[in-house]
Amino acid sequence: MIASANLSSWLPQAASTQAQGVDTAFYGVYVAGAFAVILVTGLAVTFVRQFRRRLDDEQGAPGGRANPLLQGLWVLAAVAIAVFAFAAGLPGFLDSNAAPWMAYRVQVGASHEGFRFTYPNGHVADTLHVATGRPVRLDATTADVSHSLLVPALRVNEPILPGRTAQAWFTATMPGTFDLRSGTWGGDTYQSLGTAVVAHAPADFEAWMTRVSDIFAGRTMEQAGELLYGTKGCRACHSLDGSKLVGPSFKDLYGHEFDTREGVRITVDAAYIRESILTPNVSVVAGFEPVMTPYEGKITDKEIEAITAWLRTLSDKGGVPAAADSTGTTTAAAPVQAAMDVAAQDGAQAAAQEGK
């Protein structure tokens, strides 16, 4: 395995300024460890073969005397390998714990629902977007159990412990999309903590930030609601294909009747959706646990309206969904508006005929 291994392909493509130091330490420790394994294994096989007991050996032959010099050299060699490993990793460790003072700061929230990235302007996303060539500092906290922030391509792996704020930083060197996930087992929803780091050229990053700061700009209410499904963490607990996760599926939810845990029959309408978002554990659908985090104070009325409009499009009882212009203002649906326009034109023509 050692002879045929292509060491350069063992790690993902390096995409940060810290990667070179991490890779050097990794490969250095690997080579030192491989040398030690080969040496010990080779000596063990040699000694077993060379000094095995033969039939003509005298019974009870005295053992050899210890050689203090060889023992001392062996201990020093082991200590030297340990010191080398420590020295190889120390610069990178110190550097990773001291972010530049001008770094772009992003707040990271980790929970069983996934990662949430809050930018300095208040925008919240479930994907981390950064600019290349610009140091980025991540201040991470967890709302439940231990997690970790793992980005292999950027050589970032920072544990996130309850009650503490973990700090990590990096500088992306090339545009691209890189895996970001939790490297710590955090329960049944562990796999939901998978997202990405998207590195943009500086100009592209500024354009992206301007575009996403207002989720209603250039989108219908339904499109904004679908976007909120990802940024607000809904996707971690609610599927779109009818499968059961932590919460009920959003497929064919709106307009249908369900029983609550208390045995009350309810119809999922705009009022119930609003209640389920702001105070979700009051009327929980039977078969599910009241574990959803309340969003009261964390979401606007317009965002709730957008989510409701989007949920209607996922249901066979959603009716005619609301639409929105480029500013996000709710308008009548296209067929209804067209009928109104035709009626107005007919009325105008009738009035013109009477005037003649």
C-alpha positions in Angstrom: 0.0 0.0 0.0 2.8 2.4 1.0 4.7 1.7 -2.2 1.8 2.3 -4.5 0.2 5.2 -2.7 0.0 8.5 -4.5 0.4 10.8 -1.5 -0.5 14.0 -3.5 -4.0 12.6 -4.1 -4.8 11.7 -0.5 -6.0 15.2 0.5 -8.6 17.4 -1.4 -7.3 20.1 -3.7 -5.9 22.9 -1.5 -8.0 26.0 -1.7 -6.8 28.1 1.2 -3.6 29.8 2.4 -3.4 27.5 5.4 -3.5 24.3 3.3 0.2 24.2 2.5 1.3 24.2 6.1 -1.3 21.5 7.0 -0.3 19.3 4.1 3.4 19.6 4.9 2.8 18.6 8.5 0.5 15.7 7.4 2.9 14.3 4.9 5.9 14.8 7.1 4.3 12.9 10.0 3.1 10.2 7.6 6.5 9.6 6.1 8.1 9.5 9.6 5.5 7.1 10.8 5.8 4.9 7.7 9.6 4.8 8.2 9.1 3.7 11.8 6.6 1.0 10.8 9.0 -0.4 8.1 12.0 -0.3 10.5 10.2 -2.0 13.4 8.5 -4.6 11.2 11.8 -5.3 9.3 13.8 -5.7 12.5 11.1 -7.9 14.0 11.1 -10.3 11.0 14.9 -10.3 10.8 15.3 -11.1 14.5 12.6 -13.8 14.5 14.3 -15.5 11.6 17.9 -15.0 12.6 17.6 -15.8 16.3 14.9 -18.5 16.3 15.6 -21.6 18.4 17.1 -24.5 16.5 17.1 -28.2 17.3 20.8 -28.3 18.1 20.7 -25.3 20.4 21.9 -26.0 24.0 19.1 -26.2 26.5 18.9 -23.3 28.9 21.3 -21.1 27.0 21.8 -17.8 28.9 20.1 -14.8 27.4 22.0 -11.8 26.1 22.9 -8.8 28.2 21.0 -5.5 27.7 22.8 -2.8 25.7 22.1 0.5 27.4 23.5 2.4 24.4 21.0 0.8 21.9 18.2 1.3 24.4 19.0 4.9 24.8 19.3 5.5 21.0 15.9 3.8 20.5 14.2 6.0 23.1 15.9 9.1 21.6 14.7 8.2 18.1 11.1 7.9 19.4 11.3 11.2 21.2 12.8 12.8 18.0 9.8 11.7 16.0 7.4 13.0 18.6 9.2 16.4 18.7 9.2 16.6 14.9 5.5 15.9 14.8 4.9 18.6 17.4 7.1 21.1 15.7 5.5 20.5 12.3 2.0 21.1 13.5 2.7 24.0 16.0 2.9 26.9 13.5 -0.3 25.9 11.8 -2.1 25.5 15.1 -1.0 28.9 16.3 -1.9 30.5 13.0 -5.4 28.9 12.9 -6.2 30.4 16.4 -5.3 34.0 15.5 -7.5 35.5 12.8 -6.3 38.7 11.2 -8.0 41.8 12.8 -9.5 42.9 9.5 -11.1 39.5 8.7 -14.7 39.4 7.4 -16.7 38.0 10.3 -19.6 35.6 9.9 -21.6 34.2 12.8 -22.2 30.4 12.5 -25.1 28.7 14.3 -25.0 24.9 14.5 -28.0 22.7 15.5 -29.7 19.5 14.6 -31.5 21.6 11.9 -28.2 22.4 10.1 -25.7 25.3 9.9 -26.9 28.9 9.7 -24.5 31.7 8.6 -25.3 35.3 9.6 -23.4 38.0 7.7 -22.5 41.4 9.0 -25.5 43.0 7.2 -27.9 40.6 8.9 -28.5 38.3 5.9 -28.9 34.6 7.0 -28.1 31.7 4.7 -27.6 28.0 4.9 -24.6 28.1 2.6 -21.4 30.0 3.4 -20.4 32.4 0.6 -17.0 34.1 0.8 -14.7 36.2 -1.4 -11.3 34.8 -2.5 -8.2 36.6 -1.2 -10.1 37.9 1.9 -9.6 36.4 5.4 -12.9 35.1 6.8 -13.4 34.6 10.5 -16.1 32.2 11.7 -17.6 32.6 15.2 -19.5 29.4 15.8 -21.9 28.4 18.5 -24.2 25.4 19.0 -27.8 25.4 20.2 -27.8 21.7 21.3 -25.0 19.1 21.3 -21.4 19.2 20.1 -20.7 19.7 16.4 -17.7 20.6 14.4 -17.1 22.8 11.4 -15.2 20.7 8.8 -14.2 22.0 5.4 -11.6 19.6 4.0 -10.6 21.7 0.9 -9.8 24.7 3.2 -8.2 22.5 5.8 -10.6 23.8 8.5 -11.8 21.5 11.3 -13.1 23.3 14.4 -15.0 21.7 17.2 -18.1 23.5 18.4 -19.0 22.9 22.0 -22.1 23.9 24.0 -21.6 27.1 26.0 -18.6 28.2 24.1 -17.8 30.2 21.0 -15.5 28.4 18.6 -13.4 30.5 16.3 -11.9 29.5 12.9 -10.6 31.4 10.0 -9.3 30.9 6.5 -8.5 32.7 3.3 -9.9 31.1 0.1 -7.4 31.2 -2.8 -9.6 30.0 -5.7 -13.3 30.2 -6.7 -15.3 27.1 -6.4 -17.8 25.1 -4.3 -16.4 23.1 -1.4 -18.0 20.6 1.0 -18.8 21.8 4.5 -20.1 19.4 7.1 -20.1 18.4 10.7 -17.2 16.1 11.5 -18.8 15.1 14.9 -21.6 12.7 15.4 -24.6 14.7 16.7 -27.5 12.3 16.7 -30.0 11.1 14.2 -30.0 14.3 12.1 -26.2 14.2 11.8 -26.3 13.9 8.0 -28.5 17.0 7.7 -25.5 19.1 8.7 -24.1 19.1 5.2 -23.8 22.3 3.1 -21.1 24.0 1.2 -18.6 26.9 1.0 -19.0 28.9 -2.2 -15.9 31.0 -2.9 -16.5 33.9 -5.4 -14.2 36.4 -7.0 -14.4 39.6 -5.0 -16.7 41.4 -7.5 -18.9 38.4 -7.8 -19.2 38.2 -4.0 -20.3 41.8 -3.7 -22.9 41.2 -6.5 -24.2 38.1 -4.7 -24.5 39.9 -1.4 -26.4 42.8 -3.0 -28.8 40.4 -4.7 -29.6 38.2 -1.7 -29.9 40.9 0.9 -33.5 41.4 -0.2 -35.0 37.9 -0.9 -38.2 39.5 -2.4 -36.4 41.5 -5.1 -37.0 39.9 -8.4 -38.9 37.0 -7.0 -42.5 36.0 -6.6 -43.8 35.2 -3.2 -43.7 31.5 -4.0 -40.0 31.8 -5.0 -39.2 33.7 -1.9 -41.0 31.1 0.2 -39.0 28.3 -1.4 -35.8 30.2 -0.7 -36.8 30.6 3.0 -37.4 26.8 3.1 -33.6 26.5 2.9 -32.4 29.6 4.8 -34.7 29.1 7.8 -33.8 25.5 8.3 -37.1 23.9 7.3 -35.5 21.4 5.0 -33.8 19.6 7.9 -37.2 18.4 9.4 -39.8 18.7 6.6 -39.5 16.8 3.3 -41.1 17.7 0.0 -41.8 14.1 -1.3 -44.2 12.9 1.4 -41.5 11.1 3.5 -41.6 11.4 7.2 -38.8 13.2 9.0 -38.8 15.0 12.3 -41.8 17.0 11.2 -44.6 16.3 8.7 -43.9 16.6 5.0 -44.8 19.8 3.2 -46.2 17.8 0.2 -50.0 18.0 0.2 -50.0 19.8 3.5 -51.9 23.0 2.8 -55.7 22.6 2.7 -55.7 19.1 4.2 -57.1 18.1 7.5 -55.1 16.5 10.3 -55.5 15.4 13.9 -53.3 17.0 16.5 -51.7 15.1 19.4 -54.7 16.3 21.6 -57.2 14.7 19.1 -58.4 18.0 17.7 -59.2 18.1 14.0 -57.6 21.0 12.2 -57.3 22.3 8.6 -54.0 23.6 7.5 -54.6 27.1 6.3 -52.7 30.4 6.5 -53.7 30.9 10.2 -52.5 27.5 11.2 -49.2 27.9 9.2 -48.6 31.2 11.0 -49.2 29.6 14.4 -47.1 26.6 13.6 -44.1 28.9 12.7 -44.4 31.3 15.6 -45.5 28.9 18.3 -45.0 25.5 16.7 -45.6 23.3 19.8 -49.1 24.4 20.6 -50.9 22.3 17.9 -48.7 19.5 16.8 -49.8 17.0 14.2 -50.4 13.5 15.7 -47.4 11.2 15.3 -44.8 13.9 15.7 -43.0 15.3 18.8 -43.2 19.0 19.9 -39.5 19.7 19.2 -39.6 22.6 16.7 -37.8 25.8 17.7 -40.3 28.8 17.9 -39.6 31.4 15.3 -41.4 34.3 17.0 -39.2 37.4 16.7 -37.0 35.6 14.1 -39.2 35.9 11.0 -41.3 38.7 9.5 -45.0 38.6 8.5 -44.0 39.0 4.9 -41.8 36.0 5.1 -44.6 33.9 6.7 -46.8 35.0 3.8 -44.2 33.9 1.3 -43.8 30.5 2.9 -47.6 30.1 3.0 -47.8 31.0 -0.7 -45.1 28.4 -1.5 -46.8 25.7 0.5 -50.0 26.2 -1.5 -48.1 25.3 -4.7 -47.0 22.0 -3.1 -50.6 20.9 -2.3 -53.4 19.5 -4.5 -55.7 21.7 -2.4 -53.7 24.9 -2.6 -56.1 26.7 -4.9 -54.9 29.6 -7.0 -51.6 30.8 -5.4 -50.7 34.4 -4.9 -48.2 36.0 -7.2 -45.8 38.9 -6.7 -44.2 41.5 -8.7 -40.5 42.2 -8.7 -40.8 44.1 -5.4 -42.5 41.2 -3.7 -45.9 42.9 -3.5 -48.7 40.3 -3.5 -51.0 40.6 -6.6 -53.8 38.6 -8.0 -53.0 35.4 -9.9 -52.5 35.7 -13.6 -55.8 34.0 -14.7 -57.9 36.1 -12.3 -56.2 39.3 -13.4 -56.7 38.5 -17.0 -60.5 37.9 -16.4 -60.7 41.3 -14.6 -58.9 43.0 -17.5 -61.3 41.5 -20.0 -64.3 42.6 -17.9 -62.9 46.1 -17.7 -62.4 46.3 -21.5 -66.0 45.1 -22.1 -67.4 47.7 -19.7 -65.4 50.4 -21.4 -66.7 49.3 -24.9 -70.3 49.3 -23.6 -69.9 52.7 -22.2 -68.5 54.0 -25.5 -71.5 52.5 -27.4 -74.0 54.2 -25.1 -72.2 57.5 -25.5 -72.6 57.3 -29.2 
